[in-house]
Amino acid sequence: MSMRTLPLLFVNLGGEMLYILDQRLRAQSIPGEKAHKDEWTDVDRRRVMNDIITTMFNEKFMEELFKPQELYTRKALRTVFERLAHASIMRLNPPSMDKLYDLMTMAFKHQVLLCPRPKDILLVTFNHLDTIKDFIQDSPRIMNQVDETFRQIIDTYNHLSPGEFQLIRQTLLIFFQDIHIRVSIFLKDKVQNSNGHFVLPTSGQVPWGTEIPGHIRLFNRKGDEIKRIEFVHGGSYQLPHREGSFELYGDRCLKLGTNMYSVSRPVETHISGATKNLASHIKEKAAPNPLAKEELNFLARLMGGLEMKKSLGSEAGFRLNLFTTDEEEEHAAQIHPEELSCQVISIQADKDQQRNEELTRIMGEFDVAEQPSQSTSKGNDLLAMMDEL
């Protein structure tokens, strides 16, 4: 497995999360002069996006993320994104958070599968970062944070060999293995089958630096071509006009990783066959790996989990529903096992006053820049960094 995969996984999943939240917030926004106290406005949307992006690209957080390390477990990474999603005035209940994470993972899995060559995963990442920068055009300070991460990715990955990129791609595919959740937008575009498997095209542009299939070349021991055989490939292929830009600015020449929710189409951020799929997906979550459970409980005991923003006064927090209707969300909540909220991950340290005092003392002494992590548990450093954001 590649030790350089985590930053790409985090940035791309984070980009997909921002696409979905932006689309849903726009769909539920009410003009400011007409909005009631508990309704979303465009000002609220921009505030949520700015808060999440600021937290996501925090400098110390990114330094921790870019250290060579193995991927975190799915549950640990989901916990990170749950904390990230709640780093603003927005609130998601467990079924909506499940749905958000499912959409994120299936979208990026599709992009990894369709990458023409392993190195193009970088172009997918740059497409996400380019679009994220569009969300924060009026916030130069946050823009600088994103640009700094952009430069870190360029410095870290641009010099890697094709073999190292292939290892990164294989590591990502192993992470997404056996995740086959049906998503309406993919089903309607006929890029996903009813069983949740993606449809891989057999035509289109070939990877940069390769040739259109149709020839078999035979070489002698000296490396000289001695014979060429033509065959019918049965597809429709084209050569790319140019290679996508791997710099801070430029044409990526690849659509994978762009915001698929920005095109004109009905609101489709819900999962097809929600009840059936959610029940089967929950079945997997209801029997967690004991090691993963202990791993997250250890993180919670050590650092107390990411502190969600608590609004004061009239701002009690806005609820965002990723389901089509409130009734569908309520139905999903009814089949959402209680153990997912209180047994799998124990993050509410304030239930134990003595432990909470100990956590406060530990967090007050914690300094990422000077003190090395004393735990080898995966996800510990990343969640610890989020505690300070």
LODOBA-315482 format. One line per field, with one value per residue (C-alpha): z, y, x. Coordinates in steps of 0.001 Angstrom, whole numbers. Example, Ala and Ser with C-alpha at 12.3 -4.5 7.8 and 13.67 -1.06 7.14 Angstrom:
residues 2
c3 7800; 7140
c2 -4500; -1060
c1 12300; 13670
END
This chain:
residues 389
c3 0; -710; 2246; 138; -511; 2446; 1322; -2091; -544; 1960; -493; -3132; -677; 883; -2531; -3212; 203; -595; -3985; -2353; 512; -1865; -4094; -1204; 483; -2773; -3219; 273; 350; 706; -324; 2719; 2921; 2795; 5013; 8459; 11441; 10928; 7118; 5028; 3110; 609; 3308; 5488; 2585; 2043; 5755; 5956; 2940; 4260; 7722; 6393; 3854; 6490; 8793; 6013; 4840; 8225; 7976; 10922; 9923; 6442; 7822; 9782; 6803; 4469; 6709; 5073; 6688; 5962; 5178; 8129; 8513; 6840; 10210; 11343; 8098; 8296; 11807; 10497; 7828; 10329; 12452; 9350; 8214; 11640; 11774; 10970; 11912; 9843; 11507; 9898; 11655; 11385; 8346; 6379; 7330; 6152; 2875; 2437; 3048; 688; -2104; -1504; -1586; -4647; -6623; -5954; -6486; -9927; -10725; -9666; -11805; -14881; -14596; -17981; -16226; -12540; -12585; -13709; -10132; -9599; -12283; -10534; -7304; -9037; -10500; -6969; -5708; -8655; -7906; -4172; -4981; -6925; -3707; -1853; -4475; -2081; 769; 1; 3328; 2740; -877; 365; 2537; -459; -2644; -3; -40; -3846; -3699; -1164; -3500; -6436; -4411; -3005; -6069; -9273; -9020; -8339; -10868; -12823; -10628; -7468; -8924; -9814; -6183; -5041; -7380; -6135; -2521; -3275; -5020; -2023; 233; -1916; -2418; -1823; -1623; -4190; -3230; -5921; -6576; -8604; -10581; -11745; -12521; -14619; -16523; -17070; -15588; -12800; -12934; -10653; -8551; -7750; -10049; -12373; -16159; -17586; -21136; -23931; -26117; -25827; -25434; -24759; -21968; -22733; -24144; -25511; -28980; -30314; -30099; -33316; -33806; -32434; -32852; -32761; -31878; -32133; -29398; -30417; -29946; -33632; -34894; -37321; -37798; -37305; -37163; -37291; -35490; -35124; -31641; -31802; -30066; -30968; -29703; -30035; -29128; -26509; -27878; -25000; -21489; -18637; -16560; -13302; -12194; -9889; -12820; -16234; -18293; -16668; -19906; -17776; -16538; -13725; -10368; -11558; -9927; -11492; -9502; -11220; -14530; -15219; -13862; -11171; -7588; -7379; -4204; -2851; -3100; -5215; -3358; -143; 2312; 882; 339; 3665; 5503; 3844; 4356; 8017; 8465; 7668; 10051; 12871; 13219; 13432; 13576; 17312; 16595; 14688; 17546; 20111; 17822; 17656; 21327; 22128; 19963; 21725; 25186; 24266; 22604; 23140; 19460; 17284; 19037; 16956; 16667; 19146; 18055; 20680; 21074; 18276; 16180; 17391; 14261; 10970; 10044; 6516; 5097; 2364; 1776; -647; 2137; 5943; 5990; 4144; 6584; 9553; 8084; 7606; 11201; 12418; 10848; 11901; 14686; 18008; 18365; 15471; 17574; 21034; 20918; 17854; 18497; 21951; 21427; 24145; 26794; 28783; 30122; 32549; 34464; 35753; 32308; 30799; 33204; 32263; 28578; 29147; 30793; 27963; 25242; 26979; 26915; 23398; 20857; 17482; 16338; 19260; 20691; 18637; 18817; 21465; 19866; 16747; 16339; 12850; 12734; 16080; 14698; 12194; 14709; 17224; 14718; 14191; 17952; 17649; 14665
c2 0; 3527; 5784; 8872; 8234; 9907; 13578; 12774; 10757; 13489; 16406; 14633; 13369; 16823; 18378; 16063; 16900; 20605; 20056; 18235; 20705; 23680; 22113; 21277; 24657; 26447; 24296; 25148; 28817; 31534; 35174; 37043; 39515; 36684; 34143; 33280; 32887; 29137; 29174; 29138; 32201; 32649; 34435; 31334; 29153; 31194; 31201; 27412; 26897; 29343; 27748; 24218; 25142; 27114; 24089; 21643; 23528; 24570; 24786; 22525; 20079; 19804; 19346; 16344; 15009; 15085; 12971; 9565; 7177; 4407; 5140; 5380; 2938; 3847; 4576; 6801; 8779; 9100; 10496; 13118; 14226; 14268; 16684; 18676; 18921; 20256; 22862; 25522; 26497; 23560; 20383; 16977; 14165; 10636; 9449; 12602; 12263; 8635; 9731; 12540; 10208; 7566; 10126; 11375; 7933; 6696; 9841; 9637; 5871; 6467; 9042; 6728; 3918; 6162; 7806; 7225; 6657; 6559; 9965; 11571; 11181; 14387; 16127; 14946; 16442; 19726; 19891; 19619; 22316; 24619; 24388; 24861; 28088; 29233; 28886; 31319; 33938; 36720; 35404; 36005; 34589; 31236; 31292; 31451; 28397; 26403; 27603; 26484; 22982; 23137; 23799; 21013; 18541; 19726; 19458; 16044; 14266; 15834; 13995; 10520; 7734; 6040; 2973; 5010; 6506; 3015; 1994; 5033; 4076; 477; 1703; 3839; 966; -1299; 1378; 1528; -2233; -3772; -370; -628; 1939; 2905; 6640; 8159; 10566; 7693; 5403; 8081; 8787; 5018; 4934; 2594; -697; -1616; -3752; -704; -1591; 1104; 804; 1269; 2715; 867; 3957; 7525; 9187; 6973; 7983; 10652; 9142; 6017; 5040; 4036; 222; -1795; -3046; -5880; -5353; -8143; -7407; -9398; -9787; -6555; -4605; -4045; -4292; -7200; -7602; -5651; -7222; -5212; -6205; -4777; -3266; -2728; 655; 4322; 5905; 9318; 10696; 13497; 16935; 17721; 16697; 18353; 20978; 19802; 23360; 25756; 27180; 25738; 23577; 20154; 18621; 16224; 16547; 13992; 15758; 18754; 19616; 17292; 18981; 22317; 21206; 21793; 18754; 17966; 17752; 14288; 14215; 11273; 7602; 5339; 2718; 4588; 2277; -969; 341; 2139; -974; -3109; -407; -63; -3814; -3526; -595; -2277; -4954; -2838; -4144; -4221; -2854; 85; 742; 751; 2910; 5640; 5371; 5835; 8959; 10300; 9629; 11175; 14358; 14585; 14713; 17795; 20576; 21432; 25113; 26122; 29124; 31611; 33759; 33441; 31168; 27685; 26032; 25204; 21680; 20469; 17582; 15509; 13529; 14575; 15135; 15315; 12187; 10209; 11427; 10452; 6995; 6564; 7650; 4963; 2192; 3825; 1567; 3265; 1613; 3705; 6783; 5630; 2349; 2323; 5722; 7263; 10923; 12676; 13065; 15497; 12584; 11866; 14989; 13581; 12366; 15707; 17549; 15229; 15841; 19587; 19279; 17089; 19367; 22396; 20750; 19408; 21033; 19348; 21378; 20331; 17072; 13857; 11628; 8920; 6676; 4586; 4368; 5398; 8541; 9801; 12593; 13738; 13881; 15513; 18234; 18831; 19339; 22508; 24006
c1 0; 1133; 1968; 1176; -2516; -4237; -3947; -5440; -8262; -9085; -8983; -11081; -13692; -13784; -14320; -17267; -18724; -18545; -20230; -23144; -23561; -23431; -26080; -28404; -27897; -28709; -31818; -33067; -32009; -34645; -34019; -32741; -35628; -38192; -36463; -37769; -35513; -35007; -34615; -31451; -30291; -27473; -25497; -25826; -24678; -21528; -20836; -21123; -18872; -16269; -16250; -15847; -13168; -11255; -11274; -10482; -7378; -6037; -2224; -1350; -4058; -2579; 943; -308; -2203; 803; 3021; 3669; 1178; -1275; -4904; -7254; -10119; -13401; -15007; -12147; -12256; -16031; -15660; -13242; -15728; -18589; -16576; -15712; -19349; -20304; -17535; -20151; -23704; -25003; -26278; -26853; -28661; -27138; -29176; -28332; -24660; -24736; -26221; -23706; -20758; -22174; -22511; -18970; -17391; -19281; -18467; -14738; -14685; -16199; -13527; -10687; -12082; -12329; -8906; -7188; -3849; -2877; -1166; -4428; -5667; -3701; -5767; -8945; -7598; -6752; -10279; -11658; -9319; -10100; -13824; -13300; -11472; -14541; -16580; -14295; -13443; -14472; -12272; -8569; -7416; -9134; -7960; -4370; -4987; -6224; -3350; -858; -2365; -2260; 1486; 2017; 351; 2447; 5671; 4745; 3379; 4678; 7994; 6549; 7090; 4262; 4728; 4166; 986; -203; 348; -1666; -4511; -4495; -4547; -7605; -9389; -8722; -10220; -13383; -13591; -17044; -18770; -21586; -24219; -26700; -26883; -29721; -27578; -25349; -28273; -29991; -26788; -26403; -22921; -24032; -25910; -28791; -26416; -24272; -21373; -20072; -20157; -16660; -16577; -14808; -14348; -13140; -9766; -6779; -4362; -1805; 1396; -286; -1495; -4882; -5192; -5232; -1672; 436; 4175; 6732; 10378; 13573; 16163; 17858; 14627; 13989; 10428; 10194; 6455; 3228; -230; -3436; -6618; -10132; -10482; -14235; -14159; -14059; -10844; -9232; -5832; -5847; -4969; -2606; -1714; -3567; -1772; -202; 555; -1269; -3236; -4046; -6375; -6704; -8076; -10117; -13689; -13399; -13529; -15531; -18853; -21418; -24218; -23680; -25217; -28893; -30710; -33301; -32111; -30571; -28535; -30504; -29655; -31838; -33814; -33089; -34808; -33451; -29945; -29807; -30917; -28242; -25610; -26564; -26280; -22589; -22156; -24085; -21403; -18261; -14751; -13915; -10453; -11917; -14337; -11559; -9433; -12070; -12941; -9271; -9158; -12223; -10795; -7461; -8647; -12394; -13327; -13597; -15432; -18483; -19286; -21967; -23940; -24984; -28034; -30549; -28330; -29144; -27780; -29462; -30492; -29740; -31758; -30105; -33289; -36004; -38541; -38571; -40726; -38055; -35423; -37596; -38150; -34398; -33849; -36256; -34169; -30893; -29520; -28979; -25569; -24265; -24692; -23726; -21823; -19617; -18024; -17937; -17136; -19135; -16448; -18580; -20653; -17860; -16869; -13599; -12579; -13601; -11329; -8484; -9176; -9130; -5717; -4370; -5723; -4211; -776; -1057; 1265; 1496; 4458; 6655; 5355; 5417; 2364; 2680; 47; 355; -3410; -4432; -6538; -5269; -3110; -5715; -8569; -6271; -5487; -9194; -9594; -7535; -9397
END
